[in-house]
Amino acid sequence: MPRYDPKDPYKFPAQMPSSADSMIRSFDPADFPQPKAKDNEWRYLDMDEISEFMQPFTPTNLAQVSVSFEDGSAVPQLSDKQTSRELGVSFGQISKNEYPAGSVSKPVDLTAAIQWQVTQRVYWLNITSNVEKPVIIRVHSNNAERDALHFVITAAANSHASVVVMHDGLAHLAEGMEISTGADSTLNFTSVQQWDEASKHVGTERIRVGANAELRHRVVTLSGNFVRLRMDPDYAGKKGFLDMLGIYYVLPGDYAEHRTMVCHNQADCKSRVIYKGALDGKGARSAWVGNALILPTAPNTDSYELNRNLVLKPGAIADSEPQLEIENGDIIGAGHASSVGRFEDEQLFYLESRGVSEENARKLVVRGFFEELINQIGVESVQTALMQRIEERLAKGESAAMTQVLEDK
């Protein structure tokens, strides 16, 4: 642990241990202590809901994985070297012991270590140059037995691509993902959860941003009874930029948790984390935990994180926990903000004063709440489908129940 230097107070401004000092990283589940409900890592969720992913299991291997370009044309297999060079991308299944599987850091909690231990299928999307058309990976399941998958996405130096992972159907899925971007590359990545209401999805992403690279990372969680996603990014070189956007819409009885743990370990890097959620009714619950850790090795860091939660009806619960750990006095900036609230009276009054009914005014506010972020995904067909899904959710409220969105004044 670096010690405070009185001759250079900006070098190591504190001697307090950080999350990096206590964090366990291991592929072996035995290295992790048995989780307890009071542990910070698990304190917001119902331990009974996630317990099935905290012990080894045999995956069903029934989840279907397919890949294509946005226009439906085929993405070449890893073995098709010539077409892969022409299109700049290839996809296929590799061994868990084959590079680059397992090359981006290590699992950070027990569920991630177990997922790695039990996974029998690893899929690699290898981006080698500029990919003109967005790549769509589809994960579909129709089985409530436990399953496991692992994805590796690599973007070579100077490459440019857009990748979307779409999840749907009925599943109890433990999923791991490794994302690595080379120097001077640009990757737009989106993960969409549109599970059936009885589904559970426990996922961990280990992310590495290359020198002078740009990773635009989006997460959209619109359904699923229990969804817990954790993202652990760090940097492989100077001047990396990480832009993380998240959207979640939680129904009564459902739980959605998102954790973003950005580790600034290189100089001159930048991160922006913005997550927005809407909770629609009593029993809907969400948790967002964001942490930006700025190590002594990361001068000139520029970091900011934001979480906004819109409570559409009384009885929903949203936990929001932004954190900053700054171990370097030489930074450009570091900040965070979060809020949990209902509709703003001024927004509703403005719309109603222009002849919009209160019911439609509320729906317009929710639509705008999400649309700003969805439009940044950059894949038009996906954006359209997601907004349609949100419209369907809002349409379900076209009844007298919509008048109960706000508590009686």
C-alpha positions in Angstrom: 0.0 0.0 0.0 1.5 3.4 -1.0 2.2 5.7 2.0 1.6 9.4 2.3 4.6 11.5 1.5 4.8 14.8 3.4 7.2 16.2 0.8 4.7 15.6 -1.9 1.1 15.8 -0.5 -0.5 15.3 -3.9 1.3 12.1 -4.7 -0.5 9.9 -2.1 -3.1 12.1 -0.4 -4.4 9.3 1.8 -3.3 6.1 3.6 -6.8 4.7 3.8 -7.3 1.3 2.1 -9.4 1.4 -1.1 -11.6 -1.1 -2.7 -8.7 -2.2 -4.9 -6.7 -3.3 -1.8 -9.5 -5.6 -0.5 -10.9 -6.8 -3.8 -10.5 -10.5 -4.5 -10.0 -11.5 -8.1 -9.8 -15.2 -8.9 -11.0 -17.9 -11.2 -11.4 -20.3 -8.2 -14.7 -20.0 -6.3 -13.0 -21.4 -3.2 -11.0 -18.1 -2.9 -14.2 -16.2 -2.2 -15.9 -16.1 1.3 -19.4 -17.3 1.6 -21.6 -14.3 0.9 -23.8 -12.8 3.6 -26.8 -10.5 3.2 -25.1 -7.7 5.2 -22.0 -7.7 2.9 -21.8 -4.5 0.8 -21.7 -6.5 -2.4 -25.1 -8.2 -1.8 -27.0 -5.9 0.7 -29.6 -4.6 -1.7 -30.9 -7.9 -3.1 -32.8 -10.9 -1.8 -30.1 -13.6 -1.2 -32.7 -16.3 -1.8 -33.2 -15.0 -5.4 -29.5 -15.3 -6.3 -28.5 -18.3 -4.1 -28.9 -20.8 -7.1 -26.0 -19.0 -8.8 -23.7 -19.2 -5.7 -23.1 -22.9 -5.9 -21.7 -25.0 -8.8 -24.2 -26.4 -11.2 -24.3 -28.3 -14.5 -25.5 -25.9 -17.3 -28.3 -27.2 -19.6 -26.5 -25.6 -22.6 -29.9 -25.0 -24.1 -29.6 -21.3 -24.6 -29.4 -20.6 -28.3 -26.7 -18.2 -29.6 -26.7 -16.8 -33.1 -25.0 -13.9 -34.8 -25.6 -11.8 -38.0 -25.1 -8.3 -39.3 -28.0 -5.9 -38.7 -29.3 -6.6 -42.3 -29.5 -10.3 -41.6 -26.4 -11.3 -43.6 -23.9 -13.8 -42.1 -20.9 -13.0 -40.0 -18.0 -15.2 -41.0 -16.8 -18.0 -38.8 -13.4 -17.8 -37.1 -12.1 -20.5 -39.5 -13.0 -18.4 -42.6 -9.9 -16.3 -42.7 -10.3 -14.7 -46.1 -13.9 -13.5 -45.5 -13.0 -12.4 -42.0 -10.2 -10.2 -43.4 -12.6 -8.7 -46.0 -15.4 -7.9 -43.5 -13.2 -7.1 -40.5 -14.9 -9.5 -38.1 -15.4 -13.2 -37.3 -17.4 -15.2 -34.7 -17.2 -18.7 -33.3 -16.8 -21.0 -30.3 -13.4 -21.5 -28.7 -12.1 -23.5 -25.7 -12.1 -21.9 -22.3 -8.4 -22.5 -22.2 -7.8 -20.8 -25.5 -6.6 -17.2 -25.8 -8.2 -14.7 -25.5 -10.6 -16.3 -23.1 -9.8 -15.4 -19.5 -7.4 -12.6 -20.6 -9.2 -9.6 -19.2 -8.6 -9.6 -15.5 -10.3 -12.2 -13.3 -13.8 -12.8 -11.8 -14.6 -10.3 -9.0 -17.2 -12.2 -7.0 -18.4 -15.7 -6.2 -21.2 -15.8 -8.9 -18.7 -14.7 -11.6 -16.1 -17.4 -10.5 -18.8 -20.1 -10.5 -20.0 -19.0 -13.9 -16.4 -19.3 -15.2 -16.0 -22.7 -13.5 -19.2 -24.3 -14.9 -19.3 -22.7 -18.3 -18.8 -25.1 -21.2 -19.4 -22.7 -24.1 -17.2 -19.7 -24.9 -18.0 -17.5 -27.9 -15.4 -15.1 -29.4 -16.3 -12.1 -31.6 -13.0 -11.0 -33.1 -13.0 -7.5 -34.7 -9.9 -6.9 -36.7 -10.6 -3.7 -38.7 -13.4 -1.4 -39.6 -16.8 -3.2 -39.6 -19.3 -1.3 -41.7 -22.5 -3.0 -40.5 -23.6 -3.4 -36.8 -23.2 -7.0 -35.5 -26.1 -8.5 -33.6 -25.6 -11.4 -31.2 -28.8 -13.0 -30.1 -29.2 -15.1 -26.9 -32.5 -16.9 -26.7 -33.7 -19.4 -24.2 -36.9 -21.2 -23.4 -35.9 -23.1 -20.3 -35.9 -22.1 -16.6 -33.1 -24.5 -15.6 -29.7 -23.0 -14.9 -27.5 -22.3 -17.9 -24.2 -20.5 -18.4 -22.5 -18.7 -21.2 -19.3 -16.7 -21.7 -18.5 -14.2 -24.5 -15.2 -12.6 -25.5 -15.2 -9.5 -27.6 -11.9 -8.2 -28.9 -11.4 -5.0 -31.0 -8.0 -4.7 -32.6 -6.0 -1.5 -32.7 -7.5 1.1 -35.1 -10.7 -0.9 -35.6 -14.2 0.5 -35.5 -17.4 -1.5 -34.9 -20.9 -1.6 -33.3 -22.0 -4.7 -31.5 -25.4 -5.4 -29.9 -26.2 -8.4 -27.6 -29.9 -9.1 -27.5 -31.3 -11.4 -24.7 -34.8 -12.7 -24.8 -37.0 -15.7 -23.8 -37.2 -17.6 -20.5 -33.9 -18.3 -18.8 -32.0 -18.7 -15.6 -28.7 -17.6 -17.0 -25.2 -17.0 -15.5 -23.3 -15.0 -18.1 -19.7 -13.8 -18.3 -18.4 -11.3 -20.8 -14.9 -10.0 -21.6 -14.5 -6.8 -23.7 -11.1 -5.7 -24.8 -10.3 -2.7 -27.1 -7.0 -2.1 -28.8 -5.2 1.2 -29.1 -6.9 3.9 -31.1 -10.0 1.7 -31.6 -13.7 2.7 -31.3 -16.3 0.2 -30.1 -20.0 0.8 -29.6 -21.4 -2.0 -27.4 -24.9 -2.5 -26.3 -26.4 -5.2 -24.1 -30.2 -5.6 -24.1 -32.3 -7.6 -21.6 -35.8 -8.3 -22.8 -36.4 -11.5 -20.8 -39.7 -13.1 -20.0 -41.0 -12.1 -16.5 -40.0 -15.4 -14.9 -36.3 -15.1 -16.0 -33.2 -14.6 -13.9 -30.0 -13.1 -15.4 -26.8 -12.8 -13.4 -24.0 -11.3 -15.5 -20.5 -9.9 -15.1 -18.5 -7.9 -17.6 -14.7 -7.5 -17.4 -13.7 -4.6 -19.6 -10.4 -3.2 -20.7 -10.1 0.1 -22.7 -7.0 0.5 -24.8 -4.7 3.5 -25.2 -6.4 6.4 -26.9 -9.4 4.1 -27.5 -13.1 4.9 -27.1 -15.6 2.4 -25.8 -19.3 3.5 -25.8 -21.0 0.9 -23.5 -24.8 0.8 -23.2 -27.0 -1.4 -21.1 -30.8 -1.6 -21.5 -32.8 -3.7 -19.1 -36.5 -3.7 -19.8 -37.7 -7.0 -18.3 -36.8 -10.1 -16.3 -37.9 -11.0 -12.7 -34.3 -10.8 -11.4 -31.5 -9.1 -13.3 -28.1 -8.4 -11.7 -25.3 -7.0 -13.9 -21.9 -5.9 -12.8 -19.4 -4.1 -15.1 -15.7 -3.8 -14.1 -13.7 -1.6 -16.5 -10.1 -0.5 -16.4 -7.6 0.9 -18.9 -4.7 -0.6 -20.8 -3.0 2.7 -21.7 -3.2 6.5 -21.6 -6.0 8.7 -23.0 -8.7 6.0 -23.0 -12.3 7.1 -23.0 -15.2 5.1 -21.5 -18.8 6.3 -21.9 -21.3 4.1 -20.1 -25.1 4.6 -20.4 -27.7 2.5 -18.7 -31.5 2.3 -18.9 -33.8 0.1 -16.8 -37.6 -0.2 -16.6 -38.8 -2.3 -13.6 -42.2 -3.8 -13.2 -44.0 -4.7 -9.9 -42.4 -7.7 -8.3 -39.2 -7.4 -10.4 -35.7 -6.5 -9.3 -32.9 -5.0 -11.4 -29.4 -4.2 -10.1 -26.6 -2.6 -12.0 -23.1 -2.1 -10.7 -20.4 -0.1 -12.5 -16.9 -0.3 -11.0 -14.6 1.9 -13.1 -11.0 1.6 -12.1 -8.8 4.5 -13.4 -5.3 2.9 -13.4 -3.7 4.8 -16.3 -2.9 8.5 -16.9 -5.0 11.0 -18.9 -8.2 8.8 -19.1 -11.8 9.8 -19.0 -15.0 8.1 -17.9 -18.7 9.1 -18.0 -21.3 6.9 -16.4 -25.1 7.8 -16.7 -27.8 5.3 -15.7 -31.5 6.1 -15.7 -34.4 4.0 -14.5 -38.1 4.0 -14.1 -40.0 1.9 -11.6 -43.6 1.2 -12.5 -45.6 0.2 -9.4 -45.6 -1.3 -5.9 -43.0 -4.0 -5.5 -40.8 -2.8 -8.3 -37.2 -2.5 -7.0 -33.9 -1.4 -8.4 -30.4 -0.8 -7.2 -27.6 1.1 -8.9 -24.1 1.1 -7.3 -21.4 3.1 -9.1 -17.8 3.4 -8.1 -15.0 5.4 -9.7 -11.6 4.5 -8.2 -8.7 6.7 -9.2 -5.4 5.1 -8.4 -2.1 6.9 -7.8 -1.0 5.7 -11.2 -3.8 7.7 -12.9 -3.0 11.5 -13.0 -5.2 13.8 -15.1 -8.2 11.6 -14.6 -11.6 13.0 -15.6 -14.5 11.1 -14.2 -18.2 11.6 -13.5 -21.2 9.3 -12.7 -24.9 10.0 -12.6 -28.0 8.0 -11.6 -31.6 9.1 -12.0 -34.6 7.1 -10.9 -38.2 8.0 -11.8 -40.9 6.5 -9.5 -44.0 6.2 -11.7 -46.3 4.9 -9.0 -46.2 4.7 -5.2 -44.6 1.7 -3.5 -41.6 1.2 -5.7 -38.1 1.3 -4.2 -34.9 2.5 -5.9 -31.5 2.4 -4.1 -28.8 4.6 -5.6 -25.2 4.5 -4.3 -22.6 6.6 -6.1 -19.0 6.4 -4.8 -15.7 8.0 -5.4 -12.3 6.8 -4.2 -9.6 9.3 -5.1 -6.0 8.3 -4.4 -4.4 10.9 -6.6 -4.4 14.7 -6.1 -3.5 15.4 -9.7 -6.8 15.0 -11.5 -9.0 17.1 -13.8 -12.2 16.3 -12.1 -14.3 13.6 -10.3 -17.9 13.9 -9.4 -21.2 12.1 -8.9 -24.9 12.7 -8.5 -28.0 10.6 -7.9 -31.7 11.1 -7.4 -34.9 9.2 -6.7 -38.2 11.0 -7.3 -41.6 11.2 -9.0 -42.7 13.3 -11.9 -41.8 17.0 -11.7 -44.8 19.2 -11.3 -43.4 21.8 -13.6 -43.0 19.3 -16.5 -46.6 18.1 -16.1 -47.9 21.7 -15.8 -46.1 22.8 -18.9 -47.6 20.0 -21.0 -51.1 20.2 -19.6 -51.1 24.0 -20.1 -50.7 23.2 -23.8 -53.7 20.9 -24.0 -52.0 17.6 -23.2 -54.0 15.4 -20.8 -52.4 14.5 -17.5 -52.2 10.8 -18.5 -50.5 11.6 -21.8 -48.2 14.2 -20.2 -46.9 11.5 -17.9 -46.2 9.1 -20.7 -44.4 11.9 -22.7 -42.2 12.6 -19.7 -41.3 8.9 -19.4 -40.7 8.6 -23.2 -38.3 11.6 -23.1 -36.6 10.2 -20.0 -35.5 7.1 -22.0 -35.4 8.4 -25.6 -32.4 10.7 -25.0 -30.2 7.7 -24.0 -31.7 5.1 -26.4 -30.9 7.4 -29.4 -27.2 7.2 -28.4 -27.1 3.4 -29.1 -26.3 4.2 -32.7 -28.1 1.2 -34.3 -31.4 2.4 -35.7 -33.3 -0.9 -35.8 -32.4 -1.6 -32.2 -33.4 1.9 -31.1 -36.8 1.6 -32.8 -37.5 -1.8 -31.3 -36.6 -0.6 -27.8 -38.8 2.5 -28.0 -41.6 0.3 -29.2 -41.2 -1.9 -26.2 -41.3 1.1 -23.9 -44.4 2.4 -25.7 -46.0 -1.0 -25.1 -45.2 -0.8 -21.4 -46.7 2.7 -21.2 -49.8 1.6 -23.1 -50.6 -1.0 -20.4 -51.3 1.9 -18.1 -54.0 3.4 -20.3 -56.7 2.8 -17.6 -58.0 4.4 -14.5 -54.9 3.1 -12.7 -52.9 5.8 -14.5 -54.5 8.4 -12.3 -52.7 6.8 -9.4 -49.2 7.5 -10.7 -48.7 10.2 -8.1 -49.7 9.9 -4.5 -52.6 12.0 -3.5 -51.5 15.5 -2.8 
